Structures are given as structure tokens and as C-alpha cells.
Amino acid sequence: MAAGLETFGGEAAERRAVARHARDLADSGRYVADAGVELTPEHVVAQLADAPEGSPADRWNWWLGALEIAHGGYAEFRVRRRVE
């Protein structure tokens, strides 16, 4: 999936983080339960393409914000900056 996210720029580490969070969301089964659609890499890239702008993490968090408003329970899958 990280390769498909190259379309949106960002660093490789950021794309890997988004891919990991997407995999975690898919593994949870929450998205398929709410949307009735399997969360494939292609589906994620299509959803992120709808975001107004930004890096892969910005787009991912924008989409998850919409899912949080519509269904609830998606905040745990947001990408956050690690504080060192």
C-alpha cells in the first residue's frame, strides 16, 4: 500500500505509517462493518484522493475524521506525530 500512497508525496516513513494504520483498520473489521466495503489498498488510495490536499497522513486523518463523524470509533486509527 505504501507504494500507492506515493501519489500524495510525503516521506517514505509517513507513507509506511499510513499503510500500517490502514492495515490495522482493515484487520479490526470496523470499516467493512460500517461501510460494507472491504478496505483494500486501492480503496484507501481512492478515498485519500478525495481529500482536499495534503500529505498522505493529512489525507488519511481527513478521511478518518469524516468516518469518525459518520460512524464513531475511528479516532484510534489516526496518524499522530511521535514526540521524542
Secondary structure as the mmCIF struct_conf table of DSSP 4:
data_model
#
loop_
_struct_conf.conf_type_id
_struct_conf.id
_struct_conf.beg_label_comp_id
_struct_conf.beg_label_asym_id
_struct_conf.beg_label_seq_id
_struct_conf.end_label_comp_id
_struct_conf.end_label_asym_id
_struct_conf.end_label_seq_id
TURN_TY1_P TURN_TY1_P1 ALA A 2 ALA A 3
HELX_RH_3T_P HELX_RH_3T_P1 GLY A 4 PHE A 8
HELX_RH_AL_P HELX_RH_AL_P1 ALA A 12 SER A 28
TURN_TY1_P TURN_TY1_P2 GLY A 29 GLY A 29
HELX_RH_AL_P HELX_RH_AL_P2 ARG A 30 ALA A 35
BEND BEND1 GLY A 36 VAL A 37
HELX_RH_AL_P HELX_RH_AL_P3 PRO A 41 ALA A 49
TURN_TY1_P TURN_TY1_P3 ASP A 50 ASP A 50
BEND BEND2 ALA A 51 GLU A 53
HELX_RH_AL_P HELX_RH_AL_P4 PRO A 56 HIS A 71
BEND BEND3 GLY A 72 GLY A 72
HELX_RH_3T_P HELX_RH_3T_P2 ALA A 75 PHE A 77
HELX_LH_PP_P HELX_LH_PP_P1 ARG A 81 VAL A 83
#
